[in-house]
Amino acid sequence: MPDPFARRYLWRRLAGRMFWRYPAPMTERKTDPIRPTDDEARSMARGLIAQARFAALGVIDPATGAPMVTRIALVPGPDGVPLTLISSLSAHTGALVANPACSLLIGEPGAKGDPLTHPRLTLQARAEVADKAALKAHYLSHYPKAQLYYDFGDFGLMRFAPLDGLLNGGFGKAYRLSPGDLIG
């Protein structure tokens, strides 16, 4: 058990700093942490989309207005726009039908190291119905296990048309990307 005298002494020192001493006014301007978008950032973002086989999907629950997040299977479409096969029985499909605005988090931490140092891409997107029959061979070439349920009647194909992207390429590597930066 910690020494109560030491705790009391520490608290008095901290309280003195927090409550009776006002900080000096800030004269420095904050620097923008977002770097100018360059070819390396575009390549990293497109690579994350191309390699992704799953992502976190964020939607708004139409019943409550609260955010809802789920994990989905994901493959890059022929044009680079992410696709998912999604069941009409799922809550997130109902949310996308009610409001197609959504967000995807793409990129997984590596086996070692701090998870926050690994690249990840947040896409703000609009969910759109895609041609399931026309894209069947493409989808299954990336996700062969989906053959088991691809033709089920309650499954449909959705594409996530990017509106904006935020790439965190690791510590100190933050970029804002346009749809043109993401899909090229």
C-alpha positions in Angstrom: 0.0 0.0 0.0 1.4 3.4 -0.9 2.6 5.7 1.9 -0.4 8.0 2.7 2.0 10.9 3.6 3.5 10.7 0.1 0.1 10.7 -1.6 -0.9 13.8 0.4 2.3 15.5 -0.4 2.0 14.7 -4.1 -1.6 15.9 -4.2 -0.7 19.2 -2.6 2.1 19.7 -5.2 -0.2 18.9 -8.1 -3.1 20.9 -6.7 -0.9 23.9 -6.3 0.1 23.7 -10.0 -3.3 23.1 -11.3 -5.5 25.5 -9.4 -3.3 28.4 -8.1 -1.0 28.9 -11.0 -2.4 30.0 -14.4 -0.6 28.8 -17.5 1.1 31.4 -19.7 -0.9 32.5 -22.7 -0.2 30.5 -25.8 1.6 32.6 -28.4 2.7 29.8 -30.7 0.3 28.7 -33.5 -0.5 25.0 -33.6 1.0 23.2 -36.5 -1.3 21.3 -38.8 -0.6 17.5 -38.3 -2.0 16.8 -41.8 0.8 16.5 -44.4 0.4 17.5 -48.0 -0.9 14.5 -50.0 1.9 13.0 -52.1 2.3 10.0 -54.4 3.6 7.9 -51.5 0.3 8.6 -49.5 -1.8 7.8 -52.5 0.0 4.6 -53.1 -0.2 3.5 -49.4 -4.0 4.2 -49.3 -4.6 2.4 -52.6 -2.5 -0.5 -51.3 -4.5 -0.8 -48.1 -7.7 -0.9 -50.2 -6.3 -3.5 -52.6 -5.0 -5.8 -49.8 -8.0 -5.5 -47.5 -10.2 -8.6 -47.0 -12.2 -7.2 -44.2 -12.8 -3.8 -42.6 -14.8 -2.1 -39.8 -18.0 -0.5 -41.1 -19.6 2.4 -39.2 -23.2 3.3 -39.8 -26.0 5.2 -38.0 -28.7 3.1 -36.5 -32.0 4.4 -37.9 -33.9 3.4 -34.8 -31.7 5.2 -32.3 -29.6 7.6 -34.3 -26.5 6.1 -32.5 -23.4 5.0 -34.3 -23.0 1.3 -34.9 -19.8 -0.5 -36.0 -19.5 -4.0 -37.4 -16.8 -6.1 -39.2 -17.4 -6.9 -42.9 -15.7 -8.8 -45.6 -14.1 -6.4 -48.2 -12.5 -6.7 -51.6 -11.4 -4.1 -54.0 -13.6 -3.7 -57.0 -12.2 -3.7 -60.6 -12.1 0.1 -60.4 -10.5 0.1 -56.9 -13.7 1.0 -55.1 -14.3 -1.3 -52.1 -17.0 -3.9 -52.3 -18.8 -6.1 -49.8 -21.3 -8.9 -49.9 -23.9 -8.1 -47.3 -27.0 -9.8 -46.0 -30.4 -8.0 -46.0 -31.0 -9.7 -42.6 -28.2 -7.7 -40.9 -28.8 -4.5 -38.9 -26.0 -2.7 -40.8 -27.8 -3.3 -44.1 -30.9 -1.7 -42.8 -28.9 1.2 -41.6 -27.3 1.6 -45.0 -30.6 1.5 -46.8 -31.9 4.2 -44.4 -28.8 6.3 -44.7 -26.1 5.3 -47.2 -23.5 7.6 -45.6 -20.9 5.4 -43.8 -17.3 5.0 -42.8 -14.8 2.2 -43.3 -11.7 1.6 -41.3 -9.2 -0.4 -43.4 -5.9 -1.8 -42.2 -4.9 -4.1 -39.5 -2.0 -3.9 -37.0 0.9 -6.2 -37.6 1.9 -9.1 -35.3 4.4 -7.1 -33.4 4.8 -3.5 -32.2 2.4 -0.8 -31.2 -0.9 -1.1 -33.2 -1.0 2.7 -33.6 2.2 2.7 -35.7 0.7 0.5 -38.4 -1.0 2.2 -41.5 -4.8 2.5 -41.5 -7.3 4.3 -43.7 -10.6 5.8 -42.7 -12.9 6.2 -45.7 -16.0 8.3 -45.5 -18.2 6.8 -48.2 -21.6 6.4 -49.7 -22.9 2.8 -50.0 -24.4 2.0 -53.4 -25.9 -1.2 -54.7 -23.5 -3.0 -57.1 -24.3 -5.5 -59.9 -24.0 -8.8 -58.0 -24.2 -11.0 -61.1 -21.7 -9.1 -63.1 -19.1 -8.9 -60.3 -19.5 -12.5 -59.0 -16.3 -13.9 -60.6 -14.3 -10.8 -59.5 -15.5 -11.0 -55.9 -15.0 -14.7 -55.6 -11.5 -14.4 -57.1 -10.6 -12.3 -54.0 -12.8 -14.1 -51.5 -13.3 -17.7 -52.6 -15.0 -18.8 -49.3 -18.0 -16.6 -50.2 -18.9 -19.2 -52.9 -20.8 -21.0 -50.1 -23.4 -18.1 -49.7 -22.8 -15.7 -52.7 -26.0 -16.8 -54.4 -28.2 -16.7 -51.3 -31.3 -14.5 -52.0 -30.8 -12.3 -49.0 -27.2 -11.3 -50.0 -26.5 -8.3 -52.1 -23.3 -6.6 -53.3 -22.5 -3.1 -52.1 -19.8 -0.7 -53.2 -18.5 2.1 -51.0 -17.9 5.2 -53.2 -15.3 7.3 -51.4 -16.2 10.8 -50.4 -13.1 11.5 -48.3 -10.2 9.6 -46.8 -7.9 10.0 -43.8 -4.7 8.0 -44.0 -2.6 7.5 -40.9 0.6 6.0 -42.3 2.2 5.6 -38.9 3.5 8.1 -36.4 3.6 11.6 -37.9 2.3 10.5 -41.3 -1.3 11.8 -41.5 -2.9 12.7 -44.9 -6.3 13.8 -46.2 -7.2 12.2 -49.5 -9.8 13.0 -52.1 -11.8 10.4 -54.0 -9.3 10.9 -56.9 -6.4 10.2 -54.6 -8.0 7.0 -53.4 -9.2 5.6 -56.7 -7.1 6.1 -59.7 
